[in-house]
Amino acid sequence: MIDQKQLENVKSFKYLGSMLTNDARCTCEIKHRIAIAKAAFNKKRVFFPRTLDLKLRKKLVNYYIWSIALHGAETWTLRAVDQKHLESFKCGAGEGRRRSVGLIM
């Protein structure tokens, strides 16, 4: 109780932009960050024209997309399933997105 008010138990809540859950798992947060990174890429696709040097386009994708996807990752406790989500984004969706801007690695 705080100030004579009973506190409520919740399953999850957002704190400083990160989703915290009562079981301390990060799966929801990881999926959310990946979705944000995909949306950001789709919004900024015009910044990756084929006229730019390939190395520069790769760097832009890595810096821009991965910095969004991995924001807050230092606090994540990765389980095998969480690691698979990140790997599938890197290999699957990430590769598909690179192809769409001519960044096959």
Backbone torsions as a table, in degrees:
resi	resn	phi	psi	omega
1	MET	NA	138.9	175.1
2	ILE	-130.2	125.3	-178.3
3	ASP	50.5	43.9	177.9
4	GLN	64.1	20.7	177.4
5	LYS	-115.7	132.9	178.4
6	GLN	-75.6	129.6	177.8
7	LEU	-79.9	149.0	-177.3
8	GLU	-102.0	138.6	173.3
9	ASN	-84.5	131.8	178.0
10	VAL	-124.8	156.2	179.6
11	LYS	-78.3	-33.8	-179.9
12	SER	-156.7	157.6	174.9
13	PHE	-158.0	157.4	-179.2
14	LYS	-94.3	129.0	178.8
15	TYR	-134.3	119.6	-179.0
16	LEU	52.0	39.7	176.2
17	GLY	84.0	-2.4	179.5
18	SER	-111.9	146.3	179.0
19	MET	-89.8	120.6	177.2
20	LEU	-108.0	137.0	-179.0
21	THR	-118.6	160.1	-178.1
22	ASN	-71.5	-16.5	177.4
23	ASP	-97.7	1.4	176.5
24	ALA	64.2	20.7	176.4
25	ARG	-88.6	153.2	-174.0
26	CYS	-109.0	5.3	-174.5
27	THR	-57.8	-46.4	-180.0
28	CYS	-62.7	-41.7	179.9
29	GLU	-64.5	-42.5	-179.7
30	ILE	-64.4	-45.4	177.9
31	LYS	-62.0	-39.6	179.0
32	HIS	-64.1	-45.3	-179.9
33	ARG	-63.9	-39.9	178.6
34	ILE	-64.2	-42.1	178.6
35	ALA	-63.3	-39.6	178.1
36	ILE	-64.7	-41.9	-180.0
37	ALA	-64.1	-42.0	178.2
38	LYS	-63.3	-43.5	179.4
39	ALA	-64.2	-40.6	179.5
40	ALA	-63.6	-41.3	178.7
41	PHE	-62.0	-45.7	-178.7
42	ASN	-63.6	-33.2	177.9
43	LYS	-71.2	-36.2	-173.1
44	LYS	-101.9	17.1	-177.8
45	ARG	-54.5	-30.3	-179.5
46	VAL	-65.6	-17.3	179.4
47	PHE	-83.0	0.2	-179.2
48	PHE	-119.9	53.7	-177.6
49	PRO	-69.8	153.5	-179.0
50	ARG	-67.8	-12.6	179.1
51	THR	-75.8	-17.2	176.5
52	LEU	-74.8	150.7	175.7
53	ASP	-57.9	140.3	-177.4
54	LEU	-57.7	-43.2	179.8
55	LYS	-61.4	-40.0	179.0
56	LEU	-66.2	-41.8	178.3
57	ARG	-62.6	-40.7	177.3
58	LYS	-61.9	-43.8	179.5
59	LYS	-63.6	-42.9	179.7
60	LEU	-60.7	-44.5	178.5
61	VAL	-63.2	-46.8	-179.5
62	ASN	-61.8	-47.3	-177.9
63	TYR	-69.4	-44.1	-173.5
64	TYR	-76.5	-53.8	-173.9
65	ILE	-73.4	-47.1	-177.7
66	TRP	-70.6	-30.1	177.2
67	SER	-67.1	-32.7	176.6
68	ILE	-73.3	-46.8	-176.9
69	ALA	-63.9	-35.1	-174.4
70	LEU	-100.8	11.8	177.7
71	HIS	-60.0	124.3	179.8
72	GLY	83.9	4.2	-175.5
73	ALA	-63.0	-22.6	-179.3
74	GLU	-65.8	-15.2	179.4
75	THR	-101.2	-2.8	-177.5
76	TRP	-78.4	143.2	169.5
77	THR	-104.9	103.8	-173.7
78	LEU	-81.2	129.4	170.1
79	ARG	-103.4	173.6	-178.0
80	ALA	-59.4	-41.8	-179.1
81	VAL	-65.8	-36.4	178.3
82	ASP	-67.0	-41.2	179.1
83	GLN	-63.8	-36.0	177.6
84	LYS	-65.0	-38.2	177.0
85	HIS	-60.5	-45.2	-179.6
86	LEU	-66.9	-41.2	179.4
87	GLU	-66.2	-38.0	179.3
88	SER	-68.8	-33.4	175.1
89	PHE	-65.9	-43.1	-179.5
90	LYS	-66.7	-47.9	-174.8
91	CYS	-86.4	-38.4	-175.8
92	GLY	-89.5	-78.1	-177.0
93	ALA	-64.8	-38.6	179.2
94	GLY	-61.7	-44.6	178.5
95	GLU	-64.8	-41.8	179.2
96	GLY	-61.7	-39.2	179.5
97	ARG	-69.5	-37.3	178.6
98	ARG	-65.2	-39.9	179.0
99	ARG	-61.6	-37.4	-176.1
100	SER	-68.8	-17.5	175.8
101	VAL	-115.7	13.7	177.1
102	GLY	76.0	37.5	-177.1
103	LEU	-117.6	45.5	178.0
104	ILE	-69.0	126.6	-174.6
105	MET	-102.1	NA	NA
